[in-house]
C-alpha cells in the first residue's frame, strides 16, 4: 500500500532508467519527483507516461526563475501535462506569475525557500543578506505564501517554524533532505528522518538516493514507510 506523504525522487539520467526504477518499486509508491537532471533525458515524457498510463502523481521540480511574463508562459505550458506539483523560486514576482500561468488547473505551485544543500557559508558566497539561515528561510516562506504559493519547499529543520506562520494555514510543506535511519547525509546539510519531518509539520517528504541507490528500491521504500507516523 502506497502513502502519498512519500515522494520518491527519480534522480536518474533518463526516461528508460526512470521507468525501470518505477517498475521495480511498483505499487509501493504513488508519487514521483522528476527534476532538472532528467529534463534533457526525457523528463517531461516520463512525467506524462507515469501520470497518464500508470496513474501516478507527479512533482516536477524545475525551480523556475525569470521575469514574470516568461514564468507565466512556462507554467501555462507545463500545466498542460496535468502535473500535481511544480516548483518555482520563492521570489514574490515569480510566485504571482506562476499562479497566473496555472490558472484553471489543479497544479500546485510550490515555492523554493533556501536549498537544503546550502548553509550560512554558501549564503555568504552568494551575497545573500546576513542572518541566521533558519530566519531567512522563514522570511522567504512567508513572502512566498503571501504572494499566493500553494506551499513551500523547505528543509525539515524549518518545517515546524513554517507551519506556525499565519500565512501557512492550509498550505503545503514539502521537505527534501530526508535521510532514513542509518542513511548517509551525502551533500545535504540540513536533514531529518522521515518521522521527524512529518512530526514537525511536513505534508510530504522527498527521498531520492536512499531509495534509487539501494539494491532493492522497493525494500528501501517499505523501510521509509515504516518510519512514517500512522495517520
C-alpha positions in Angstrom: 0.0 0.0 0.0 1.4 3.4 -1.0 1.4 6.5 1.1 1.3 9.8 -0.7 3.3 11.5 2.0 6.3 9.9 0.5 7.5 11.3 -2.8 10.3 9.4 -4.5 12.9 11.4 -6.5 13.7 9.8 -9.8 17.1 11.3 -9.9 18.4 9.1 -12.7 19.7 10.3 -16.1 16.9 9.4 -18.5 13.4 8.1 -19.1 14.5 4.5 -19.6 16.1 4.3 -16.2 13.2 6.2 -14.7 10.7 3.8 -15.9 12.8 0.8 -14.9 13.1 2.2 -11.4 9.3 3.0 -11.2 8.6 -0.6 -12.3 10.9 -2.1 -9.7 9.2 -0.1 -7.0 5.7 -1.0 -8.3 2.6 -0.1 -6.3 4.6 0.8 -3.2 4.8 4.4 -4.4 2.2 6.6 -6.0 4.1 9.9 -6.1 7.3 10.7 -8.0 9.5 13.8 -8.4 11.2 14.5 -11.7 13.9 17.2 -11.7 16.2 19.2 -13.9 18.7 16.5 -14.1 16.4 14.4 -16.3 15.0 17.3 -18.3 17.2 16.5 -21.4 16.8 12.8 -20.8 13.0 12.7 -21.5 11.8 14.0 -18.1 8.6 15.5 -19.4 7.8 12.4 -21.4 8.4 10.3 -18.3 6.1 12.6 -16.3 3.4 12.2 -18.9 3.8 8.4 -19.1 3.7 7.9 -15.4 0.7 10.2 -15.0 -1.4 9.0 -17.9 -0.5 5.4 -18.2 0.4 4.4 -14.7 -1.9 6.7 -12.7 1.0 8.2 -10.6 1.1 11.7 -9.1 3.9 13.9 -10.4 6.0 16.6 -8.8 8.0 18.4 -11.5 11.0 20.1 -9.7 12.1 22.8 -12.1 12.8 25.7 -9.6 11.8 28.2 -12.3 13.1 31.7 -12.1 12.8 34.5 -14.7 10.8 37.6 -15.5 7.1 37.4 -14.8 5.9 37.0 -18.4 8.3 34.2 -19.1 7.3 32.4 -15.8 3.7 32.7 -16.7 4.2 31.3 -20.2 6.4 28.4 -19.0 3.9 27.4 -16.2 1.0 27.6 -18.7 2.8 25.2 -21.0 3.8 22.8 -18.2 0.3 22.8 -16.7 -0.9 21.0 -19.9 0.9 17.9 -18.6 -1.7 17.5 -15.8 1.0 17.7 -13.1 0.4 17.8 -9.4 3.3 19.9 -8.1 5.7 22.4 -9.7 8.5 24.3 -8.1 9.4 27.9 -8.7 11.8 30.2 -6.9 10.1 31.8 -3.9 10.5 35.4 -5.1 7.1 37.0 -4.9 7.0 38.2 -8.5 7.8 34.6 -9.7 5.1 33.1 -7.5 2.5 35.6 -8.7 3.3 34.9 -12.3 3.2 31.1 -11.8 -0.2 31.4 -10.3 -1.4 33.2 -13.4 0.1 30.6 -15.6 -1.6 27.7 -13.8 -4.9 29.4 -13.6 -7.8 27.0 -14.2 -5.8 23.8 -13.5 -5.2 21.7 -10.4 -1.4 22.3 -10.4 0.1 23.3 -7.1 2.8 25.9 -7.1 5.5 25.2 -4.5 8.0 28.0 -3.7 11.6 27.2 -3.0 13.0 28.9 0.1 16.6 28.0 0.7 18.1 24.9 -0.9 18.7 22.1 1.7 22.3 21.7 0.4 23.2 25.2 1.5 24.5 26.6 4.8 25.4 30.0 6.0 28.8 30.0 4.3 27.1 29.3 1.0 24.7 32.2 1.5 27.7 34.4 2.2 29.3 33.3 -1.1 26.1 34.1 -2.9 25.9 37.6 -1.3 22.6 36.8 0.5 22.0 39.1 3.4 23.5 38.3 6.8 21.4 36.5 9.4 20.5 33.0 10.6 19.7 30.7 7.7 16.5 29.5 9.5 15.3 33.1 9.9 15.9 33.8 6.2 14.2 30.6 5.2 11.2 31.6 7.3 11.1 35.1 5.9 11.2 33.8 2.3 8.5 31.3 3.1 6.2 33.9 4.5 6.7 36.2 1.5 6.1 33.4 -1.0 2.9 32.2 0.7 1.6 35.8 1.0 2.2 36.1 -2.8 -0.1 33.1 -3.4 2.1 30.0 -3.4 0.2 26.8 -2.7 3.1 25.6 -0.5 6.8 25.8 0.1 9.9 23.6 -0.3 12.0 23.8 2.9 14.4 21.7 4.9 12.8 19.6 7.6 14.7 21.7 10.1 12.4 24.7 9.2 9.2 22.8 8.8 7.8 23.4 12.3 8.6 27.2 12.1 6.9 27.5 8.8 3.9 25.5 9.9 3.5 28.1 12.7 3.3 31.0 10.3 -0.2 32.6 9.9 0.4 32.5 6.1 1.0 28.7 6.2 -2.6 27.9 7.2 -4.0 25.4 4.6 -0.7 25.4 2.7 1.6 22.5 1.8 5.1 22.0 3.2 7.3 19.6 1.2 10.7 18.6 2.7 13.6 17.3 0.8 16.8 16.5 2.7 15.2 13.4 4.2 17.5 10.6 5.3 16.0 7.4 6.8 17.6 6.0 9.9 21.1 4.8 9.1 21.4 6.6 5.8 24.4 8.8 4.8 23.8 12.6 4.6 25.5 12.9 1.2 25.6 16.5 0.0 22.6 17.5 2.2 23.4 19.8 5.2 20.0 20.3 6.8 18.4 16.9 7.1 16.0 14.9 9.3 14.4 11.5 9.4 11.0 10.8 7.8 9.3 10.6 11.2 10.8 13.9 12.4 9.9 15.8 9.3 6.2 14.7 9.4 6.1 15.4 13.2 7.4 18.9 12.5 4.6 19.7 10.1 5.7 18.5 6.6 2.9 17.2 4.4 5.2 15.4 2.1 8.8 14.1 2.3 11.1 13.7 -0.7 13.5 10.8 -0.7 15.9 10.1 -3.5 19.3 8.4 -3.1 18.5 6.1 -0.2 15.9 4.6 -2.5 17.2 4.6 -6.0 20.8 3.7 -4.9 19.5 0.7 -3.0 20.0 -2.7 -4.4 16.2 -3.3 -3.9 14.4 0.0 -4.2 11.0 -1.5 -3.2 12.6 -2.7 0.1 14.0 0.7 0.7 10.6 2.3 0.1 9.0 0.0 2.6 11.6 0.8 5.2 10.8 4.5 4.8 7.1 3.9 5.0 7.6 2.1 8.3 9.2 5.2 9.7 6.2 7.4 8.9 3.8 8.1 11.8 0.5 6.2 11.5 -2.4 8.5 10.5 
